[in-house]
Amino acid sequence: HVDFCIGMNDMIGDKDATIFAAQFYSSIAFGLSMTTAFKQGQTAIRIEGLAGFDIPCLFSNSTADPDTVILIKSGRS
């Protein structure tokens, strides 16, 4: 019943989780796809020099394509 879910494949530090979430949700708010938002969250962890960039995992159901789904359409033309 859920199209997408973010999970963790191991314990993640608070700082890593906060950085990931901030960038992930910011990217969604700017109208990026789920895949792009997820990758930007991972990249934000790497930029901070933290090791947990590979802990978050993006899951999707069989009917939702994270490469094309955009949750918020931006007002930009």
N, CA, C and O atoms as a Tripos MOL2 file, in Angstrom:
@<TRIPOS>MOLECULE
protein
  308   307    77     0     0
PROTEIN
NO_CHARGES

@<TRIPOS>ATOM
      1 N           0.8120   -1.1960    0.0000 N.3       1 HIS1
      2 CA          0.0000    0.0000    0.0000 C.3       1 HIS1
      3 C           0.8540    1.2580    0.0000 C.2       1 HIS1
      4 O           0.3350    2.3570   -0.1930 O.2       1 HIS1
      5 N           2.1480    1.1130    0.2130 N.am      2 VAL2
      6 CA          3.0560    2.2530    0.2430 C.3       2 VAL2
      7 C           3.9510    2.1700   -0.9890 C.2       2 VAL2
      8 O           4.5250    1.1200   -1.2750 O.2       2 VAL2
      9 N           4.0660    3.2710   -1.7110 N.am      3 ASP3
     10 CA          4.8930    3.2610   -2.9180 C.3       3 ASP3
     11 C           6.3840    3.2350   -2.6160 C.2       3 ASP3
     12 O           7.1440    2.5350   -3.2850 O.2       3 ASP3
     13 N           6.8080    4.0020   -1.6000 N.am      4 PHE4
     14 CA          8.2300    4.1080   -1.2940 C.3       4 PHE4
     15 C           8.4700    4.0440    0.2040 C.2       4 PHE4
     16 O           7.6190    4.4160    1.0120 O.2       4 PHE4
     17 N           9.6510    3.5630    0.5460 N.am      5 CYS5
     18 CA         10.0390    3.4860    1.9540 C.3       5 CYS5
     19 C          11.5570    3.6270    2.0290 C.2       5 CYS5
     20 O          12.2880    3.0760    1.2050 O.2       5 CYS5
     21 N          12.0090    4.3670    3.0220 N.am      6 ILE6
     22 CA         13.4440    4.4500    3.2980 C.3       6 ILE6
     23 C          13.7140    3.5480    4.4930 C.2       6 ILE6
     24 O          13.0740    3.6760    5.5370 O.2       6 ILE6
     25 N          14.6560    2.6450    4.3330 N.am      7 GLY7
     26 CA         15.0580    1.7630    5.4190 C.3       7 GLY7
     27 C          16.5490    1.9120    5.6580 C.2       7 GLY7
     28 O          17.2330    2.6310    4.9290 O.2       7 GLY7
     29 N          17.0430    1.2450    6.6610 N.am      8 MET8
     30 CA         18.4690    1.2700    6.9730 C.3       8 MET8
     31 C          18.9640   -0.1680    7.0320 C.2       8 MET8
     32 O          18.3080   -1.0320    7.6140 O.2       8 MET8
     33 N          20.1240   -0.4240    6.4290 N.am      9 ASN9
     34 CA         20.6650   -1.7750    6.4370 C.3       9 ASN9
     35 C          21.5940   -2.0280    7.6170 C.2       9 ASN9
     36 O          22.1910   -3.0980    7.7280 O.2       9 ASN9
     37 N          21.7130   -1.0350    8.4990 N.am     10 ASP10
     38 CA         22.5400   -1.1370    9.6980 C.3      10 ASP10
     39 C          22.1640    0.0310   10.6010 C.2      10 ASP10
     40 O          21.3740    0.8940   10.2170 O.2      10 ASP10
     41 N          22.7250    0.0530   11.7810 N.am     11 MET11
     42 CA         22.4950    1.2060   12.6610 C.3      11 MET11
     43 C          23.1510    2.4340   12.0200 C.2      11 MET11
     44 O          24.2360    2.3450   11.4440 O.2      11 MET11
     45 N          22.4770    3.5670   12.1310 N.am     12 ILE12
     46 CA         23.0060    4.8000   11.5500 C.3      12 ILE12
     47 C          23.1410    5.8340   12.6650 C.2      12 ILE12
     48 O          22.2950    5.9220   13.5550 O.2      12 ILE12
     49 N          24.1910    6.5920   12.6020 N.am     13 GLY13
     50 CA         24.4120    7.6340   13.6010 C.3      13 GLY13
     51 C          23.4030    8.7610   13.4720 C.2      13 GLY13
     52 O          22.8380    8.9820   12.4010 O.2      13 GLY13
     53 N          23.1810    9.4700   14.5670 N.am     14 ASP14
     54 CA         22.2230   10.5700   14.5640 C.3      14 ASP14
     55 C          22.5890   11.6520   13.5510 C.2      14 ASP14
     56 O          21.7260   12.1580   12.8340 O.2      14 ASP14
     57 N          23.8720   12.0010   13.4980 N.am     15 LYS15
     58 CA         24.2980   13.0490   12.5760 C.3      15 LYS15
     59 C          24.0950   12.6110   11.1300 C.2      15 LYS15
     60 O          23.6120   13.3910   10.3100 O.2      15 LYS15
     61 N          24.4590   11.3680   10.8100 N.am     16 ASP16
     62 CA         24.2600   10.8440    9.4610 C.3      16 ASP16
     63 C          22.7700   10.8810    9.0890 C.2      16 ASP16
     64 O          22.4040   11.3220    8.0000 O.2      16 ASP16
     65 N          21.9230   10.4130   10.0040 N.am     17 ALA17
     66 CA         20.4810   10.3560    9.7490 C.3      17 ALA17
     67 C          19.8980   11.7460    9.5530 C.2      17 ALA17
     68 O          19.0600   11.9520    8.6760 O.2      17 ALA17
     69 N          20.3320   12.6900   10.3560 N.am     18 THR18
     70 CA         19.8280   14.0630   10.2560 C.3      18 THR18
     71 C          20.2370   14.6960    8.9360 C.2      18 THR18
     72 O          19.4220   15.3370    8.2720 O.2      18 THR18
     73 N          21.4810   14.5200    8.5590 N.am     19 ILE19
     74 CA         21.9820   15.0850    7.3000 C.3      19 ILE19
     75 C          21.2600   14.4510    6.1160 C.2      19 ILE19
     76 O          20.8390   15.1440    5.1900 O.2      19 ILE19
     77 N          21.1210   13.1330    6.1530 N.am     20 PHE20
     78 CA         20.4140   12.4380    5.0720 C.3      20 PHE20
     79 C          18.9830   12.9610    4.9490 C.2      20 PHE20
     80 O          18.5500   13.3520    3.8650 O.2      20 PHE20
     81 N          18.2600   12.9640    6.0530 N.am     21 ALA21
     82 CA         16.8500   13.3650    6.0360 C.3      21 ALA21
     83 C          16.6780   14.8040    5.5650 C.2      21 ALA21
     84 O          15.7810   15.0910    4.7720 O.2      21 ALA21
     85 N          17.5250   15.7100    6.0440 N.am     22 ALA22
     86 CA         17.4180   17.1130    5.6530 C.3      22 ALA22
     87 C          17.5830   17.2710    4.1440 C.2      22 ALA22
     88 O          16.8070   17.9840    3.5080 O.2      22 ALA22
     89 N          18.5780   16.6170    3.5740 N.am     23 GLN23
     90 CA         18.8120   16.7450    2.1340 C.3      23 GLN23
     91 C          17.7570   15.9990    1.3310 C.2      23 GLN23
     92 O          17.3010   16.4970    0.3010 O.2      23 GLN23
     93 N          17.3640   14.8190    1.7820 N.am     24 PHE24
     94 CA         16.3460   14.0270    1.0930 C.3      24 PHE24
     95 C          15.0340   14.8090    0.9820 C.2      24 PHE24
     96 O          14.4850   14.9470   -0.1120 O.2      24 PHE24
     97 N          14.5350   15.3160    2.0980 N.am     25 TYR25
     98 CA         13.2600   16.0330    2.0800 C.3      25 TYR25
     99 C          13.3690   17.3820    1.3730 C.2      25 TYR25
    100 O          12.4080   17.8270    0.7450 O.2      25 TYR25
    101 N          14.5100   18.0290    1.4650 N.am     26 SER26
    102 CA         14.7240   19.2780    0.7270 C.3      26 SER26
    103 C          14.6590   19.0100   -0.7770 C.2      26 SER26
    104 O          14.0550   19.7800   -1.5230 O.2      26 SER26
    105 N          15.2710   17.9350   -1.2100 N.am     27 SER27
    106 CA         15.2650   17.5830   -2.6320 C.3      27 SER27
    107 C          13.8540   17.2690   -3.1150 C.2      27 SER27
    108 O          13.4740   17.6580   -4.2200 O.2      27 SER27
    109 N          13.0770   16.5710   -2.2960 N.am     28 ILE28
    110 CA         11.6780   16.3020   -2.6510 C.3      28 ILE28
    111 C          10.9150   17.6140   -2.7730 C.2      28 ILE28
    112 O          10.1200   17.7950   -3.6960 O.2      28 ILE28
    113 N          11.1580   18.5280   -1.8400 N.am     29 ALA29
    114 CA         10.4670   19.8190   -1.8530 C.3      29 ALA29
    115 C          10.8110   20.6410   -3.0880 C.2      29 ALA29
    116 O          10.0070   21.4610   -3.5330 O.2      29 ALA29
    117 N          11.9990   20.4260   -3.6440 N.am     30 PHE30
    118 CA         12.3950   21.1460   -4.8510 C.3      30 PHE30
    119 C          11.9520   20.4470   -6.1170 C.2      30 PHE30
    120 O          12.3390   20.8490   -7.2140 O.2      30 PHE30
    121 N          11.1360   19.3930   -5.9820 N.am     31 GLY31
    122 CA         10.5430   18.7470   -7.1450 C.3      31 GLY31
    123 C          11.4100   17.7260   -7.8420 C.2      31 GLY31
    124 O          11.2170   17.4570   -9.0270 O.2      31 GLY31
    125 N          12.3690   17.1460   -7.1240 N.am     32 LEU32
    126 CA         13.2230   16.1220   -7.7200 C.3      32 LEU32
    127 C          12.6000   14.7450   -7.5470 C.2      32 LEU32
    128 O          11.7520   14.5430   -6.6780 O.2      32 LEU32
    129 N          13.0230   13.8040   -8.3760 N.am     33 SER33
    130 CA         12.4920   12.4430   -8.2930 C.3      33 SER33
    131 C          12.9370   11.7700   -6.9930 C.2      33 SER33
    132 O          13.8680   12.2230   -6.3260 O.2      33 SER33
    133 N          12.2600   10.6970   -6.6570 N.am     34 MET34
    134 CA         12.6230    9.9530   -5.4450 C.3      34 MET34
    135 C          14.0630    9.4540   -5.5250 C.2      34 MET34
    136 O          14.8020    9.5380   -4.5440 O.2      34 MET34
    137 N          14.4630    8.9380   -6.6790 N.am     35 THR35
    138 CA         15.8340    8.4370   -6.8320 C.3      35 THR35
    139 C          16.8450    9.5520   -6.6410 C.2      35 THR35
    140 O          17.8330    9.3800   -5.9260 O.2      35 THR35
    141 N          16.6100   10.6870   -7.2710 N.am     36 THR36
    142 CA         17.5410   11.8100   -7.1620 C.3      36 THR36
    143 C          17.5970   12.3270   -5.7310 C.2      36 THR36
    144 O          18.6800   12.6050   -5.2150 O.2      36 THR36
    145 N          16.4520   12.4570   -5.0920 N.am     37 ALA37
    146 CA         16.4160   12.9160   -3.6970 C.3      37 ALA37
    147 C          17.1830   11.9540   -2.7990 C.2      37 ALA37
    148 O          17.9320   12.3830   -1.9220 O.2      37 ALA37
    149 N          16.9990   10.6650   -3.0150 N.am     38 PHE38
    150 CA         17.7010    9.6550   -2.2210 C.3      38 PHE38
    151 C          19.2160    9.7720   -2.4250 C.2      38 PHE38
    152 O          19.9760    9.7810   -1.4560 O.2      38 PHE38
    153 N          19.6470    9.8600   -3.6710 N.am     39 LYS39
    154 CA         21.0840    9.9730   -3.9610 C.3      39 LYS39
    155 C          21.6790   11.2570   -3.3870 C.2      39 LYS39
    156 O          22.8280   11.2680   -2.9470 O.2      39 LYS39
    157 N          20.8990   12.3350   -3.3920 N.am     40 GLN40
    158 CA         21.4040   13.5770   -2.8110 C.3      40 GLN40
    159 C          21.5380   13.4580   -1.2940 C.2      40 GLN40
    160 O          22.4520   14.0310   -0.7020 O.2      40 GLN40
    161 N          20.6310   12.7170   -0.6710 N.am     41 GLY41
    162 CA         20.7670   12.4510    0.7650 C.3      41 GLY41
    163 C          22.0460   11.6850    1.0720 C.2      41 GLY41
    164 O          22.7690   12.0120    2.0140 O.2      41 GLY41
    165 N          22.3150   10.6670    0.2700 N.am     42 GLN42
    166 CA         23.5560    9.9020    0.4540 C.3      42 GLN42
    167 C          24.7860   10.7860    0.2260 C.2      42 GLN42
    168 O          25.7600   10.7170    0.9750 O.2      42 GLN42
    169 N          24.7250   11.5970   -0.7960 N.am     43 THR43
    170 CA         25.8520   12.4760   -1.1170 C.3      43 THR43
    171 C          26.1020   13.4810    0.0010 C.2      43 THR43
    172 O          27.2550   13.7880    0.3060 O.2      43 THR43
    173 N          25.0520   13.9910    0.6070 N.am     44 ALA44
    174 CA         25.2110   14.9430    1.7090 C.3      44 ALA44
    175 C          25.9800   14.3150    2.8660 C.2      44 ALA44
    176 O          26.7960   14.9800    3.5040 O.2      44 ALA44
    177 N          25.7250   13.0430    3.1370 N.am     45 ILE45
    178 CA         26.4810   12.3400    4.1880 C.3      45 ILE45
    179 C          27.9460   12.2600    3.7940 C.2      45 ILE45
    180 O          28.8250   12.5030    4.6210 O.2      45 ILE45
    181 N          28.2160   11.9250    2.5530 N.am     46 ARG46
    182 CA         29.6080   11.8240    2.0770 C.3      46 ARG46
    183 C          30.3320   13.1650    2.1650 C.2      46 ARG46
    184 O          31.4930   13.2240    2.5700 O.2      46 ARG46
    185 N          29.6400   14.2390    1.7850 N.am     47 ILE47
    186 CA         30.2530   15.5710    1.8130 C.3      47 ILE47
    187 C          30.6960   15.9330    3.2270 C.2      47 ILE47
    188 O          31.7170   16.5930    3.4190 O.2      47 ILE47
    189 N          29.9240   15.4980    4.2030 N.am     48 GLU48
    190 CA         30.2760   15.7550    5.6050 C.3      48 GLU48
    191 C          31.4220   14.8760    6.0900 C.2      48 GLU48
    192 O          31.8960   15.0390    7.2150 O.2      48 GLU48
    193 N          31.8700   13.9420    5.2490 N.am     49 GLY49
    194 CA         32.9810   13.0700    5.6160 C.3      49 GLY49
    195 C          32.5800   11.9350    6.5440 C.2      49 GLY49
    196 O          33.4260   11.3550    7.2250 O.2      49 GLY49
    197 N          31.2870   11.6150    6.5730 N.am     50 LEU50
    198 CA         30.7990   10.5480    7.4390 C.3      50 LEU50
    199 C          30.7450    9.2350    6.6640 C.2      50 LEU50
    200 O          30.6480    9.2310    5.4360 O.2      50 LEU50
    201 N          30.8080    8.1350    7.3820 N.am     51 ALA51
    202 CA         30.9150    6.8280    6.7410 C.3      51 ALA51
    203 C          29.5740    6.1550    6.4620 C.2      51 ALA51
    204 O          29.5510    5.0900    5.8450 O.2      51 ALA51
    205 N          28.4600    6.7380    6.8940 N.am     52 GLY52
    206 CA         27.1840    6.0550    6.8050 C.3      52 GLY52
    207 C          26.3950    6.2710    5.5350 C.2      52 GLY52
    208 O          25.1910    6.0190    5.5180 O.2      52 GLY52
    209 N          27.0360    6.7320    4.4640 N.am     53 PHE53
    210 CA         26.2990    7.0530    3.2390 C.3      53 PHE53
    211 C          25.6180    5.8420    2.6110 C.2      53 PHE53
    212 O          24.6160    5.9900    1.9120 O.2      53 PHE53
    213 N          26.1510    4.6480    2.8510 N.am     54 ASP54
    214 CA         25.5830    3.4510    2.2250 C.3      54 ASP54
    215 C          24.5870    2.7140    3.1280 C.2      54 ASP54
    216 O          24.1360    1.6210    2.7860 O.2      54 ASP54
    217 N          24.2470    3.2970    4.2620 N.am     55 ILE55
    218 CA         23.3000    2.6480    5.1790 C.3      55 ILE55
    219 C          21.8440    2.8620    4.7530 C.2      55 ILE55
    220 O          21.0660    1.9100    4.8110 O.2      55 ILE55
    221 N          21.4390    4.0570    4.3310 N.am     56 PRO56
    222 CA         20.0510    4.2180    3.8920 C.3      56 PRO56
    223 C          19.7710    3.3960    2.6260 C.2      56 PRO56
    224 O          20.6370    3.2570    1.7630 O.2      56 PRO56
    225 N          18.5610    2.8580    2.5280 N.am     57 CYS57
    226 CA         18.1240    2.0840    1.3660 C.3      57 CYS57
    227 C          16.7630    2.5960    0.9200 C.2      57 CYS57
    228 O          15.8940    2.8700    1.7470 O.2      57 CYS57
    229 N          16.5840    2.7240   -0.3760 N.am     58 LEU58
    230 CA         15.3030    3.1380   -0.9460 C.3      58 LEU58
    231 C          14.5910    1.9050   -1.4760 C.2      58 LEU58
    232 O          15.1320    1.1740   -2.3050 O.2      58 LEU58
    233 N          13.3830    1.6800   -0.9970 N.am     59 PHE59
    234 CA         12.5610    0.5620   -1.4510 C.3      59 PHE59
    235 C          11.3380    1.1200   -2.1630 C.2      59 PHE59
    236 O          10.8110    2.1630   -1.7770 O.2      59 PHE59
    237 N          10.8870    0.4290   -3.1980 N.am     60 SER60
    238 CA          9.6580    0.8260   -3.8810 C.3      60 SER60
    239 C           8.8510   -0.4190   -4.2230 C.2      60 SER60
    240 O           9.3990   -1.5100   -4.3760 O.2      60 SER60
    241 N           7.5450   -0.2360   -4.3400 N.am     61 ASN61
    242 CA          6.7230   -1.3810   -4.7180 C.3      61 ASN61
    243 C           6.8400   -1.5920   -6.2260 C.2      61 ASN61
    244 O           7.4620   -0.7910   -6.9240 O.2      61 ASN61
    245 N           6.2530   -2.6470   -6.7130 N.am     62 SER62
    246 CA          6.4310   -3.0290   -8.1160 C.3      62 SER62
    247 C           5.7240   -2.0870   -9.1000 C.2      62 SER62
    248 O           5.9880   -2.1410  -10.3010 O.2      62 SER62
    249 N           4.8440   -1.2400   -8.6110 N.am     63 THR63
    250 CA          4.1200   -0.3480   -9.5240 C.3      63 THR63
    251 C           4.6430    1.0840   -9.5270 C.2      63 THR63
    252 O           4.1780    1.9060  -10.3160 O.2      63 THR63
    253 N           5.5910    1.3930   -8.6680 N.am     64 ALA64
    254 CA          6.1060    2.7640   -8.5620 C.3      64 ALA64
    255 C           7.5530    2.8240   -9.0490 C.2      64 ALA64
    256 O           8.3900    2.0250   -8.6300 O.2      64 ALA64
    257 N           7.8370    3.7670   -9.9270 N.am     65 ASP65
    258 CA          9.1850    3.9450  -10.4610 C.3      65 ASP65
    259 C           9.8390    5.1500   -9.7890 C.2      65 ASP65
    260 O           9.4610    6.2900  -10.0600 O.2      65 ASP65
    261 N          10.8210    4.9070   -8.9120 N.am     66 PRO66
    262 CA         11.4380    6.0210   -8.1880 C.3      66 PRO66
    263 C          12.1970    7.0000   -9.0860 C.2      66 PRO66
    264 O          12.4810    8.1270   -8.6800 O.2      66 PRO66
    265 N          12.5260    6.5640  -10.3100 N.am     67 ASP67
    266 CA         13.2200    7.4610  -11.2360 C.3      67 ASP67
    267 C          12.2900    8.5150  -11.8320 C.2      67 ASP67
    268 O          12.7440    9.5740  -12.2640 O.2      67 ASP67
    269 N          10.9930    8.2240  -11.8550 N.am     68 THR68
    270 CA         10.0680    9.1490  -12.5040 C.3      68 THR68
    271 C           9.0600    9.7920  -11.5540 C.2      68 THR68
    272 O           8.4390   10.7960  -11.9030 O.2      68 THR68
    273 N           8.8900    9.2290  -10.3620 N.am     69 VAL69
    274 CA          7.9080    9.7810   -9.4300 C.3      69 VAL69
    275 C           8.4400   11.0480   -8.7850 C.2      69 VAL69
    276 O           9.5240   11.0570   -8.2020 O.2      69 VAL69
    277 N           7.6650   12.1140   -8.8970 N.am     70 ILE70
    278 CA          7.9640   13.3950   -8.2700 C.3      70 ILE70
    279 C           6.7680   13.7230   -7.3740 C.2      70 ILE70
    280 O           5.6400   13.8350   -7.8530 O.2      70 ILE70
    281 N           7.0150   13.8720   -6.1050 N.am     71 LEU71
    282 CA          5.9300   14.0780   -5.1520 C.3      71 LEU71
    283 C           5.4090   15.5030   -5.1330 C.2      71 LEU71
    284 O           4.2250   15.7280   -4.8830 O.2      71 LEU71
    285 N           6.2830   16.4680   -5.3970 N.am     72 ILE72
    286 CA          5.8920   17.8790   -5.3770 C.3      72 ILE72
    287 C           6.3150   18.5080   -6.6870 C.2      72 ILE72
    288 O           7.5010   18.5410   -7.0170 O.2      72 ILE72
    289 N           5.3560   18.9970   -7.4190 N.am     73 LYS73
    290 CA          5.6670   19.6740   -8.6720 C.3      73 LYS73
    291 C           6.0550   21.1220   -8.3690 C.2      73 LYS73
    292 O           5.3100   21.8550   -7.7190 O.2      73 LYS73
    293 N           7.2110   21.5080   -8.8430 N.am     74 SER74
    294 CA          7.6590   22.8690   -8.5760 C.3      74 SER74
    295 C           6.8790   23.8570   -9.4500 C.2      74 SER74
    296 O           6.3290   23.4850  -10.4860 O.2      74 SER74
    297 N           6.8430   25.0940   -9.0240 N.am     75 GLY75
    298 CA          6.1520   26.1330   -9.7660 C.3      75 GLY75
    299 C           6.9900   26.7070  -10.8950 C.2      75 GLY75
    300 O           6.5490   27.5970  -11.6230 O.2      75 GLY75
    301 N           8.2140   26.1810  -11.0340 N.am     76 ARG76
    302 CA          9.1060   26.6760  -12.0870 C.3      76 ARG76
    303 C           8.6380   26.2070  -13.4560 C.2      76 ARG76
    304 O           8.0780   25.1180  -13.5850 O.2      76 ARG76
    305 N           8.8650   27.0250  -14.4790 N.am     77 SER77
    306 CA          8.4880   26.6340  -15.8420 C.3      77 SER77
    307 C           9.6570   26.0800  -16.5800 C.2      77 SER77
    308 O           9.5280   25.6990  -17.7430 O.2      77 SER77
@<TRIPOS>BOND
     1     1     2 1
     2     2     3 1
     3     3     4 2
     4     3     5 am
     5     5     6 1
     6     6     7 1
     7     7     8 2
     8     7     9 am
     9     9    10 1
    10    10    11 1
    11    11    12 2
    12    11    13 am
    13    13    14 1
    14    14    15 1
    15    15    16 2
    16    15    17 am
    17    17    18 1
    18    18    19 1
    19    19    20 2
    20    19    21 am
    21    21    22 1
    22    22    23 1
    23    23    24 2
    24    23    25 am
    25    25    26 1
    26    26    27 1
    27    27    28 2
    28    27    29 am
    29    29    30 1
    30    30    31 1
    31    31    32 2
    32    31    33 am
    33    33    34 1
    34    34    35 1
    35    35    36 2
    36    35    37 am
    37    37    38 1
    38    38    39 1
    39    39    40 2
    40    39    41 am
    41    41    42 1
    42    42    43 1
    43    43    44 2
    44    43    45 am
    45    45    46 1
    46    46    47 1
    47    47    48 2
    48    47    49 am
    49    49    50 1
    50    50    51 1
    51    51    52 2
    52    51    53 am
    53    53    54 1
    54    54    55 1
    55    55    56 2
    56    55    57 am
    57    57    58 1
    58    58    59 1
    59    59    60 2
    60    59    61 am
    61    61    62 1
    62    62    63 1
    63    63    64 2
    64    63    65 am
    65    65    66 1
    66    66    67 1
    67    67    68 2
    68    67    69 am
    69    69    70 1
    70    70    71 1
    71    71    72 2
    72    71    73 am
    73    73    74 1
    74    74    75 1
    75    75    76 2
    76    75    77 am
    77    77    78 1
    78    78    79 1
    79    79    80 2
    80    79    81 am
    81    81    82 1
    82    82    83 1
    83    83    84 2
    84    83    85 am
    85    85    86 1
    86    86    87 1
    87    87    88 2
    88    87    89 am
    89    89    90 1
    90    90    91 1
    91    91    92 2
    92    91    93 am
    93    93    94 1
    94    94    95 1
    95    95    96 2
    96    95    97 am
    97    97    98 1
    98    98    99 1
    99    99   100 2
   100    99   101 am
   101   101   102 1
   102   102   103 1
   103   103   104 2
   104   103   105 am
   105   105   106 1
   106   106   107 1
   107   107   108 2
   108   107   109 am
   109   109   110 1
   110   110   111 1
   111   111   112 2
   112   111   113 am
   113   113   114 1
   114   114   115 1
   115   115   116 2
   116   115   117 am
   117   117   118 1
   118   118   119 1
   119   119   120 2
   120   119   121 am
   121   121   122 1
   122   122   123 1
   123   123   124 2
   124   123   125 am
   125   125   126 1
   126   126   127 1
   127   127   128 2
   128   127   129 am
   129   129   130 1
   130   130   131 1
   131   131   132 2
   132   131   133 am
   133   133   134 1
   134   134   135 1
   135   135   136 2
   136   135   137 am
   137   137   138 1
   138   138   139 1
   139   139   140 2
   140   139   141 am
   141   141   142 1
   142   142   143 1
   143   143   144 2
   144   143   145 am
   145   145   146 1
   146   146   147 1
   147   147   148 2
   148   147   149 am
   149   149   150 1
   150   150   151 1
   151   151   152 2
   152   151   153 am
   153   153   154 1
   154   154   155 1
   155   155   156 2
   156   155   157 am
   157   157   158 1
   158   158   159 1
   159   159   160 2
   160   159   161 am
   161   161   162 1
   162   162   163 1
   163   163   164 2
   164   163   165 am
   165   165   166 1
   166   166   167 1
   167   167   168 2
   168   167   169 am
   169   169   170 1
   170   170   171 1
   171   171   172 2
   172   171   173 am
   173   173   174 1
   174   174   175 1
   175   175   176 2
   176   175   177 am
   177   177   178 1
   178   178   179 1
   179   179   180 2
   180   179   181 am
   181   181   182 1
   182   182   183 1
   183   183   184 2
   184   183   185 am
   185   185   186 1
   186   186   187 1
   187   187   188 2
   188   187   189 am
   189   189   190 1
   190   190   191 1
   191   191   192 2
   192   191   193 am
   193   193   194 1
   194   194   195 1
   195   195   196 2
   196   195   197 am
   197   197   198 1
   198   198   199 1
   199   199   200 2
   200   199   201 am
   201   201   202 1
   202   202   203 1
   203   203   204 2
   204   203   205 am
   205   205   206 1
   206   206   207 1
   207   207   208 2
   208   207   209 am
   209   209   210 1
   210   210   211 1
   211   211   212 2
   212   211   213 am
   213   213   214 1
   214   214   215 1
   215   215   216 2
   216   215   217 am
   217   217   218 1
   218   218   219 1
   219   219   220 2
   220   219   221 am
   221   221   222 1
   222   222   223 1
   223   223   224 2
   224   223   225 am
   225   225   226 1
   226   226   227 1
   227   227   228 2
   228   227   229 am
   229   229   230 1
   230   230   231 1
   231   231   232 2
   232   231   233 am
   233   233   234 1
   234   234   235 1
   235   235   236 2
   236   235   237 am
   237   237   238 1
   238   238   239 1
   239   239   240 2
   240   239   241 am
   241   241   242 1
   242   242   243 1
   243   243   244 2
   244   243   245 am
   245   245   246 1
   246   246   247 1
   247   247   248 2
   248   247   249 am
   249   249   250 1
   250   250   251 1
   251   251   252 2
   252   251   253 am
   253   253   254 1
   254   254   255 1
   255   255   256 2
   256   255   257 am
   257   257   258 1
   258   258   259 1
   259   259   260 2
   260   259   261 am
   261   261   262 1
   262   262   263 1
   263   263   264 2
   264   263   265 am
   265   265   266 1
   266   266   267 1
   267   267   268 2
   268   267   269 am
   269   269   270 1
   270   270   271 1
   271   271   272 2
   272   271   273 am
   273   273   274 1
   274   274   275 1
   275   275   276 2
   276   275   277 am
   277   277   278 1
   278   278   279 1
   279   279   280 2
   280   279   281 am
   281   281   282 1
   282   282   283 1
   283   283   284 2
   284   283   285 am
   285   285   286 1
   286   286   287 1
   287   287   288 2
   288   287   289 am
   289   289   290 1
   290   290   291 1
   291   291   292 2
   292   291   293 am
   293   293   294 1
   294   294   295 1
   295   295   296 2
   296   295   297 am
   297   297   298 1
   298   298   299 1
   299   299   300 2
   300   299   301 am
   301   301   302 1
   302   302   303 1
   303   303   304 2
   304   303   305 am
   305   305   306 1
   306   306   307 1
   307   307   308 2
@<TRIPOS>SUBSTRUCTURE
     1 HIS1         2 RESIDUE 1 A HIS
     2 VAL2         6 RESIDUE 1 A VAL
     3 ASP3        10 RESIDUE 1 A ASP
     4 PHE4        14 RESIDUE 1 A PHE
     5 CYS5        18 RESIDUE 1 A CYS
     6 ILE6        22 RESIDUE 1 A ILE
     7 GLY7        26 RESIDUE 1 A GLY
     8 MET8        30 RESIDUE 1 A MET
     9 ASN9        34 RESIDUE 1 A ASN
    10 ASP10       38 RESIDUE 1 A ASP
    11 MET11       42 RESIDUE 1 A MET
    12 ILE12       46 RESIDUE 1 A ILE
    13 GLY13       50 RESIDUE 1 A GLY
    14 ASP14       54 RESIDUE 1 A ASP
    15 LYS15       58 RESIDUE 1 A LYS
    16 ASP16       62 RESIDUE 1 A ASP
    17 ALA17       66 RESIDUE 1 A ALA
    18 THR18       70 RESIDUE 1 A THR
    19 ILE19       74 RESIDUE 1 A ILE
    20 PHE20       78 RESIDUE 1 A PHE
    21 ALA21       82 RESIDUE 1 A ALA
    22 ALA22       86 RESIDUE 1 A ALA
    23 GLN23       90 RESIDUE 1 A GLN
    24 PHE24       94 RESIDUE 1 A PHE
    25 TYR25       98 RESIDUE 1 A TYR
    26 SER26      102 RESIDUE 1 A SER
    27 SER27      106 RESIDUE 1 A SER
    28 ILE28      110 RESIDUE 1 A ILE
    29 ALA29      114 RESIDUE 1 A ALA
    30 PHE30      118 RESIDUE 1 A PHE
    31 GLY31      122 RESIDUE 1 A GLY
    32 LEU32      126 RESIDUE 1 A LEU
    33 SER33      130 RESIDUE 1 A SER
    34 MET34      134 RESIDUE 1 A MET
    35 THR35      138 RESIDUE 1 A THR
    36 THR36      142 RESIDUE 1 A THR
    37 ALA37      146 RESIDUE 1 A ALA
    38 PHE38      150 RESIDUE 1 A PHE
    39 LYS39      154 RESIDUE 1 A LYS
    40 GLN40      158 RESIDUE 1 A GLN
    41 GLY41      162 RESIDUE 1 A GLY
    42 GLN42      166 RESIDUE 1 A GLN
    43 THR43      170 RESIDUE 1 A THR
    44 ALA44      174 RESIDUE 1 A ALA
    45 ILE45      178 RESIDUE 1 A ILE
    46 ARG46      182 RESIDUE 1 A ARG
    47 ILE47      186 RESIDUE 1 A ILE
    48 GLU48      190 RESIDUE 1 A GLU
    49 GLY49      194 RESIDUE 1 A GLY
    50 LEU50      198 RESIDUE 1 A LEU
    51 ALA51      202 RESIDUE 1 A ALA
    52 GLY52      206 RESIDUE 1 A GLY
    53 PHE53      210 RESIDUE 1 A PHE
    54 ASP54      214 RESIDUE 1 A ASP
    55 ILE55      218 RESIDUE 1 A ILE
    56 PRO56      222 RESIDUE 1 A PRO
    57 CYS57      226 RESIDUE 1 A CYS
    58 LEU58      230 RESIDUE 1 A LEU
    59 PHE59      234 RESIDUE 1 A PHE
    60 SER60      238 RESIDUE 1 A SER
    61 ASN61      242 RESIDUE 1 A ASN
    62 SER62      246 RESIDUE 1 A SER
    63 THR63      250 RESIDUE 1 A THR
    64 ALA64      254 RESIDUE 1 A ALA
    65 ASP65      258 RESIDUE 1 A ASP
    66 PRO66      262 RESIDUE 1 A PRO
    67 ASP67      266 RESIDUE 1 A ASP
    68 THR68      270 RESIDUE 1 A THR
    69 VAL69      274 RESIDUE 1 A VAL
    70 ILE70      278 RESIDUE 1 A ILE
    71 LEU71      282 RESIDUE 1 A LEU
    72 ILE72      286 RESIDUE 1 A ILE
    73 LYS73      290 RESIDUE 1 A LYS
    74 SER74      294 RESIDUE 1 A SER
    75 GLY75      298 RESIDUE 1 A GLY
    76 ARG76      302 RESIDUE 1 A ARG
    77 SER77      306 RESIDUE 1 A SER
